[in-house]
Amino acid sequence: MPQKVRIALDAMGGDFGPSVVVPGAAIALGRHPDAEFLLFGDSASIEEELAAHAALRKSARVIHTDVAVAMHDKPSVALRRGRYKSSMWQAIEAVKKGDADVAVSAGNTGALMAMARFCLRTLPGIDRPAIAATWPTMRGDSVVLDLGATIGGDAHHLKALAVMGAAMASVLFDLERPTVGLLNIGVEEIKGGEEIREAAELLRAMDSRRFEFIGFVEGDGIGKGAADVIVSEGFSGNIALKAAEGTARQLSEYLRAAMSRTWRSKIGYLFARDAFKALKEKMDPNKSNGGVFLGLNGIVVKSHGGTSADGFAYAVDVGYDMVRYDLLTKINQTLNREAGALVSTPPAQEAVS
Amino acid sequence: MPQKVRIALDAMGGDFGPSVVVPGAAIALGRHPDAEFLLFGDSASIEEELAAHAALRKSARVIHTDVAVAMHDKPSVALRRGRYKSSMWQAIEAVKKGDADVAVSAGNTGALMAMARFCLRTLPGIDRPAIAATWPTMRGDSVVLDLGATIGGDAHHLKALAVMGAAMASVLFDLERPTVGLLNIGVEEIKGGEEIREAAELLRAMDSRRFEFIGFVEGDGIGKGAADVIVSEGFSGNIALKAAEGTARQLSEYLRAAMSRTWRSKIGYLFARDAFKALKEKMDPNKSNGGVFLGLNGIVVKSHGGTSADGFAYAVDVGYDMVRYDLLTKINQTLNREAGALVSTPPAQEAVS
């Protein structure tokens, strides 16, 4: 484990670039004084932002780049234009060269995934990377993956996701043997696609000491905290995440409207203001910001593109934790240990290529 | 259109059988005095419940059956044991024979779908049925399908779903040309599986006068009301529904906990009680109860198995509306009109077989 945690930031990523990334890094530095930052991007804009953050200025190095990947560039276009010279690429490359321990970007997901794969390559035994994130549940947090890196995939792909997700849950939540569930549309054995039923058999047969496979979990089981790790191919995983986010936003909106409807409800709101503040904090989508790319020779964290400085800081926190708790080593150990079980498989269709 | 709306009920379906189905029917009858009921199941238990509901007693006929499909019977087992003689089968068969206009059951989904397919058969041009339901959004309700009848499926299957969902939205919401969106994990053309991109091309080329195809919708677009009809294959559709339901339950729980945390929040709750009541009503999952089986020669509505009498009544309402607004004719008209476009396709993998 390094003395300092060295974090490479794509300062041009996201809807707001340095004006969110730099203050976000400053907030994260306040929580992790042993962090160091490499800021890649337009040095003039970065320095301008840094002027307001003296502590960060001291713990950061700025590396100028001329090229920034646009939020709506197709991955292939981003790779062609941005390889080697963009802030996104160079942040990832810093991880590859060993100059940084983790890269964080709020840039476009497809481009970031394409560059990360191209630059860092997948781990031995892993064909396709995944995006994992924490999901707040009634029982605490769970790790959910894949949130959209790879569409579809066979039973072996789902098994690899289980292995990587379990490693992430064990380092994040300090669990010796996290529980793992497969996302499915029914708990009965008869339901679900062929590959999901086969994956269940593989995971049961594996009988891993690193995690406990508990079977199928339905969509409403995620929020219940039915398992520490929820495994799904990327399409359904992304749909689940977005549907849940949409519902949370919708209900917050209903609540806001209800509380400002009458003078009685307005008074009620004043009395219960602290309770609402705590509730809002609990429902804060920023706190779940930070998707971790798993399956690569290095750690890359994706922040929401439209997030605030607070939200970006949470994504930096995730990156920091992954380094501090040595996620990559842990994943590699599990993969090596289960090497016989993870055979190479025909490539799944990919979301971002 | 019939003078009376004749509704066949599987009185033994659901976790509670006649003790929920009968009072549920009584509530629905209160709202729709022109409804008539056929109650299939154990006549002694049904009559016992009917004793407390004089109005329903007068508008209902009880048909005794000895066999009830259990909530956890596999579809194949249910078909073998329950064909012809179960309350579920006979309720569906009443539709086939023309004795009823719609069948409603809270019994197990897989068995109900298997029996409905076997008994009613699919409409010409439809290979696989779908389950559709209304989803409360920020803009009113939307129709979402398929919620789990068929896993996967090609572009033609998705297109058939769009046609049927649009017909349902136009009768339910009285829209001349409802908007239709395809559920996808990104709005950019590059994302999503092959079949979804192909379906988008088909729907665009179709340029139907019956609906307006608006392109892709992400998971969080459903709750925003991005389209009147959201189309997805059954696995992702089910995951989206359950993830949203789970999130709604989770947030209600947070809210409840927040409001009883301190004396201030309790006072606040008392002041805002009416607002909370309205909110609770708005979030009531019972109100979205009632999944409509589409693509069959007859209408079957599935209620949640664990619902209350109020919830079951909502499912009966859905069945009533489908008959009153002549859903089946409307779907058939659209299918006939678009017959050239809906070619028969290789069967998709099925969830319930």
Contacts between the chains, C-beta under 8 A, distances in Angstrom:
chain1	res1	chain2	res2	distance
A	72	B	188	7.1
A	74	B	188	7.2
A	74	B	190	5.4
A	75	B	190	7.3
A	110	B	186	7.7
A	110	B	188	7.7
A	110	B	190	7.0
A	110	B	191	7.5
A	137	B	250	7.3
A	138	B	250	5.8
A	138	B	253	6.6
A	148	B	185	5.2
A	148	B	186	7.8
A	151	B	185	7.5
A	151	B	192	7.3
A	151	B	193	5.4
A	152	B	193	6.8
A	183	B	239	6.5
A	185	B	148	5.1
A	185	B	151	7.5
A	185	B	234	7.3
A	185	B	235	5.7
A	185	B	238	4.1
A	185	B	239	6.6
A	185	B	242	7.7
A	185	B	351	6.5
A	186	B	110	7.7
A	186	B	148	7.8
A	186	B	351	7.6
A	188	B	72	7.0
A	188	B	74	7.3
A	188	B	110	7.7
A	190	B	74	5.5
A	190	B	75	7.3
A	190	B	110	6.9
A	190	B	352	7.8
A	191	B	110	7.5
A	191	B	351	5.9
A	191	B	352	7.7
A	192	B	151	7.3
A	192	B	235	7.7
A	192	B	351	7.7
A	193	B	151	5.3
A	193	B	152	6.8
A	193	B	235	6.8
A	193	B	349	6.2
A	194	B	349	7.0
A	218	B	242	5.1
A	219	B	238	6.7
A	219	B	239	4.5
A	219	B	240	7.2
A	219	B	241	6.8
A	219	B	242	2.7
A	219	B	243	4.1
A	219	B	244	7.9
A	219	B	245	7.4
A	219	B	246	6.2
A	220	B	242	4.3
A	220	B	243	6.9
A	220	B	245	5.1
A	220	B	246	3.3
A	220	B	249	7.1
A	221	B	242	7.9
A	221	B	246	7.0
A	222	B	243	6.2
A	222	B	246	6.0
A	223	B	243	7.5
A	223	B	246	3.7
A	223	B	247	5.5
A	223	B	249	6.9
A	223	B	250	4.2
A	224	B	246	6.5
A	224	B	250	7.7
A	232	B	239	7.6
A	234	B	185	7.3
A	235	B	185	5.7
A	235	B	192	7.7
A	235	B	193	6.8
A	235	B	236	6.2
A	236	B	235	6.2
A	236	B	236	5.0
A	236	B	239	4.8
A	238	B	185	4.2
A	238	B	219	6.8
A	239	B	183	6.5
A	239	B	185	6.6
A	239	B	219	4.5
A	239	B	232	7.6
A	239	B	236	4.7
A	239	B	239	5.8
A	239	B	240	5.0
A	239	B	243	7.6
A	240	B	219	7.1
A	240	B	239	5.0
A	240	B	240	6.8
A	240	B	243	4.1
A	241	B	219	6.7
A	241	B	243	7.7
A	242	B	185	7.7
A	242	B	218	5.1
A	242	B	219	2.6
A	242	B	220	4.3
A	242	B	221	7.9
A	243	B	219	4.0
A	243	B	220	6.9
A	243	B	222	6.2
A	243	B	223	7.5
A	243	B	239	7.6
A	243	B	240	4.1
A	243	B	241	7.7
A	243	B	243	4.6
A	243	B	244	4.7
A	243	B	247	7.7
A	244	B	219	7.9
A	244	B	243	4.7
A	244	B	244	6.5
A	244	B	246	7.2
A	244	B	247	4.3
A	245	B	219	7.4
A	245	B	220	5.1
A	246	B	219	6.2
A	246	B	220	3.3
A	246	B	221	7.0
A	246	B	222	6.0
A	246	B	223	3.7
A	246	B	224	6.5
A	246	B	244	7.2
A	247	B	223	5.4
A	247	B	243	7.7
A	247	B	244	4.3
A	247	B	247	4.3
A	247	B	248	5.6
A	247	B	251	7.8
A	248	B	247	5.6
A	248	B	251	6.3
A	249	B	220	7.1
A	249	B	223	6.9
A	250	B	137	7.3
A	250	B	138	5.8
A	250	B	223	4.2
A	250	B	224	7.7
A	251	B	247	7.8
A	251	B	248	6.3
A	251	B	251	5.0
A	251	B	283	6.6
A	253	B	138	6.6
A	254	B	279	5.8
A	254	B	282	5.6
A	254	B	283	6.9
A	255	B	255	7.1
A	255	B	279	6.3
A	258	B	272	7.6
A	258	B	275	4.1
A	258	B	276	6.9
A	258	B	278	5.9
A	258	B	279	4.3
A	258	B	282	7.9
A	259	B	272	6.3
A	259	B	275	6.0
A	261	B	275	5.5
A	261	B	278	7.3
A	262	B	274	6.8
A	262	B	275	6.7
A	264	B	271	5.1
A	264	B	272	6.4
A	264	B	274	6.6
A	264	B	275	7.5
A	265	B	271	6.9
A	265	B	272	4.1
A	265	B	274	6.9
A	265	B	275	3.6
A	267	B	268	7.8
A	267	B	271	4.7
A	267	B	272	7.6
A	268	B	267	7.8
A	268	B	268	4.3
A	268	B	269	6.6
A	268	B	270	7.2
A	268	B	271	3.3
A	268	B	272	2.7
A	268	B	273	7.6
A	268	B	275	6.8
A	269	B	268	6.6
A	269	B	272	6.4
A	270	B	268	7.2
A	271	B	264	5.1
A	271	B	265	6.9
A	271	B	267	4.7
A	271	B	268	3.3
A	271	B	271	6.3
A	272	B	258	7.6
A	272	B	259	6.3
A	272	B	264	6.5
A	272	B	265	4.2
A	272	B	267	7.7
A	272	B	268	2.8
A	272	B	269	6.4
A	272	B	272	7.2
A	273	B	264	8.0
A	273	B	268	7.6
A	274	B	262	6.8
A	274	B	264	6.6
A	274	B	265	6.9
A	275	B	258	4.2
A	275	B	259	5.9
A	275	B	261	5.5
A	275	B	262	6.7
A	275	B	264	7.5
A	275	B	265	3.6
A	275	B	268	6.8
A	276	B	258	6.9
A	278	B	258	5.9
A	278	B	261	7.3
A	279	B	254	5.8
A	279	B	255	6.3
A	279	B	258	4.3
A	282	B	254	5.6
A	282	B	258	7.9
A	283	B	251	6.6
A	283	B	254	6.9
A	349	B	193	6.3
A	349	B	194	7.1
A	351	B	185	6.5
A	351	B	186	7.5
A	351	B	191	5.9
A	351	B	192	7.8
A	352	B	190	7.9
A	352	B	191	7.8
